Amino acid sequence: SWRRRRCQKALARVLETLGAVRGDEAAVLAWLDCGGRVDATFGEGERSGVTVLMLAAGNGREASVELLLRRGAEVNLQTCKGGTALMYAATHGHAFCCSAARRSTCRTATAGPR
């Protein structure tokens, strides 16, 4: 259907813009608004299990990180190698993204099980 094609194009744009270190909050929002899962994972081999939050945090995309966290992205998800969004941000020196991920982790820990 046209909606499915639109969502697939939106996801491709999200991954392309975040992967290219350009960042595009509008693309992330369009993807989420057309049914994209906030914690969707992708990748193969060593990058298996990477989330959009991990890419945004690792590339220092502050607005996208905040948007994904507001939409309920799980900050503690891990790749097949054990990497998290916080680790991606820290590895690449993005202090704001580290802080946002830590704040989210603290809120999750104090809220208890869902």
C-alpha positions, 0 to 999 in steps of 0.5 A, a space after each residue: 500500500 502507499 502507506 507502507 511504501 511511505 514508511 519504508 521510504 521514511 525509514 530509509 531516509 532516517 537510516 541514511 541521514 543518521 548513518 551519514 552523520 547529518 541527522 534529520 529530526 523531521 525524518 525520524 518524526 515522519 518514520 515514527 508517525 507512520 508506525 515505525 517502531 522506536 526500538 527497531 533494530 537493524 544491521 548484520 554481523 558486528 552491527 547487528 541489533 543497532 537501533 536508531 537511538 544508538 546511531 543518533 547518540 553516536 553521531 551526536 544528534 541531540 534533537 533526534 536523541 531527545 525525540 526518540 527518548 520522549 517517544 519511549 526508546 529503550 536506552 538499555 538495549 544492546 547490540 550483539 556486541 553489548 553496545 548501548 546508546 550511552 556507549 555509542 555517545 561516550 565512545 564518540 565524545 557526545 556529552 549531551 547525548 550521554 547525559 540524555 541517555 543517563 537521565 533516561 536510564 535513571 528514570 527507567 530505574 526509579 520507575 520500576 518494571 513496566 
